[in-house]
């Protein structure tokens, strides 16, 4: 099985929830999760760029956005079919388009999640 490294924004309430779920699903421990918001974390690129989009390293290749999500899904047996489907160029393009749409609303969702957690 391929080792995968995933960088995430541990300061983001949405990211924390998603990564918590992925850790539970990763029963084989195939994914190394790195909190890029931690000042001591080793980052392969500029920390700001790493926090702006989801990144993963699969087989030594740094992936970003939907491709990084697809790599993470391939490492988790339950989500593997979705990750494999994303190897098809048109599927990956569709997922990337959806991811870019999500990035536009992400700040509002982060505020909602933070308020909900504080309540």
HUCOR-V898092 format. One record per backbone hydrogen bond with DSSP energy under -1.0 kcal/mol. NH is the residue of the N-H (numbers start at 0). CO is the residue of the C=O. If there is no record, write none. Layout:
nh->NH co->CO
nh->NH co->CO
//
This chain:
nh->3 co->29
nh->4 co->56
nh->5 co->31
nh->6 co->54
nh->7 co->33
nh->9 co->7
nh->11 co->8
nh->15 co->11
nh->16 co->12
nh->17 co->13
nh->18 co->14
nh->19 co->15
nh->20 co->16
nh->21 co->17
nh->22 co->18
nh->23 co->19
nh->24 co->20
nh->25 co->21
nh->26 co->24
nh->28 co->25
nh->31 co->3
nh->33 co->5
nh->35 co->7
nh->35 co->33
nh->37 co->34
nh->40 co->37
nh->49 co->45
nh->50 co->46
nh->51 co->47
nh->52 co->48
nh->54 co->6
nh->55 co->62
nh->56 co->4
nh->57 co->60
nh->60 co->57
nh->62 co->55
nh->64 co->53
nh->66 co->63
nh->68 co->64
nh->69 co->65
nh->70 co->66
nh->71 co->67
nh->72 co->68
nh->73 co->69
nh->74 co->70
nh->75 co->72
nh->78 co->75
nh->79 co->75
nh->82 co->78
nh->83 co->79
nh->84 co->80
nh->85 co->81
nh->86 co->83
nh->87 co->84
nh->91 co->87
nh->92 co->88
nh->93 co->89
nh->94 co->90
nh->95 co->91
nh->96 co->92
nh->97 co->93
nh->98 co->94
nh->99 co->95
nh->100 co->96
nh->101 co->97
nh->102 co->98
nh->103 co->99
nh->104 co->100
nh->105 co->101
nh->108 co->104
nh->109 co->105
nh->110 co->106
nh->111 co->107
nh->112 co->108
nh->113 co->109
nh->114 co->110
nh->115 co->111
nh->116 co->112
nh->117 co->113
nh->118 co->114
//
